[in-house]
Amino acid sequence: FLAAYTFSRCLSTAGANTGAAGDGVLPGNQLNPKATYGRCDFNREHRFVFSYVYELPKPTRFNSFINNVLGGWALSGVTTIQSGQWLTLTGTNANNVFGTDTDLAQIIPGCKLATSGSTEHRLNSYLNAACVMRNAAGAAIWPVVGDDGVATAFGNSGVGIVKGTGQNNFDLSILKQTPIRKLGEGANVEFRAEFFNAFNHPQFSNPNTNVSAGTFGVISNTAVNPRIIQLALKLNF
């Protein structure tokens, strides 16, 4: 048995640009590091991994054939439970006074972005779209600061302000080893049945964080595959 729990917290002034791919987009006021300071987007605050291998006791009360049929079984698996990543809300704003076209979202003060309930019941409203400042047509807007009455400031939301979906995944394996003495003392045939996402539990991706999109706050994908069963037969000698 092996268990590992990790508590982590990552803070950065480039919290929205720390993914492995690095898309080069860092929204917000580039002249004010505090405006882009927040939780890193790769950080999962809580992560628990439990792995195990258990060999079932081999019976000795029957004849050798039955003992070999009932013996040699083992169970193994890996369980991963982790909290969600921290999300940054952005939108397309062609009217920013500094000429950037991607801004942090403009959020209505005091409005609660995260909705309540299980993820399965929030697939179409994981984030509260009503918290985003919008015009009469429903498009995301930002406060005007330019003398022309058009140019806007940066959004008032921070970096890593909402937690995404967590994950609870169970991978299991059942193994049976049958000895073959004619091939040597340690020879055996090994049969394995492996179950990835064994309980077929949906692992949802993060919601759409683009406040300019019609699907803002909607979860439309899963993060891992549904249950996959793999069978294997191996001769060890």
C-alpha positions, 0 to 999 in steps of 0.5 A: 500500500502506498498513499500520498497527499499533497497540499500545494499553493502556487501564486504568480504574476503570470498566473494565466500563462503557466500551462505547459503549452504557454499560449502567450496570452497574459490579460490585464494591466501589464504595468501593474503586477498586482493586477495579474497576481493570483493562483497559478492555473496548473495548481491543484491545491489538494491531491491524494493518490492511493496505490495498492497491490494485494495478493489473495491467500492461496488455499491449501486444503484442496488437491493441487489442481483446485488449489492452483485454480483458486490461488494466484489471484491478486488485486491492484489499483490506483485511486486519484482524488484531486481538487480542481484547477484555478480559473481566470475569466477573460473576454474579447475586448477590441476597445481597450484603451491600450490596444489589447484585445483580451481582458480580464472579465468585468465582474459586478461587485458582490456577485457570487461567480461559483454556483452551488450543487454537484457538477452533474447538476451544473453542467450548463451553469457552472459559473454564474453568467449574471455576474459579468457586466453586460450591455442590453444585448447581453454582450460582455462590456468593460467600463469606458475611460477614454475621452472618445466615449468608447475606449475602456479600461481593463477588467476588475477580476483577478487571476485564478478566482474560481476553482474548476472541477475536481477529479475522483478516478479509480483504476483497478486490475485483477490478476491471476497467475497459474504455475506451469512446472514443465517450463521451470520452477518459476514459469506461469501464465498470467492473466490480467483484467484492467479497468480504467475509470473502473466505476465509469464515473464522469470526470468533467473538464473545466467550464468555458471561461470566455465571458464573450462566448455564448457558452460561458460557464458551460461544461461541454467535455469530459477530462478522461475517457469512460470506462475502458477494459483491457485484457492481457495474457502473458507467459512468464518463464 
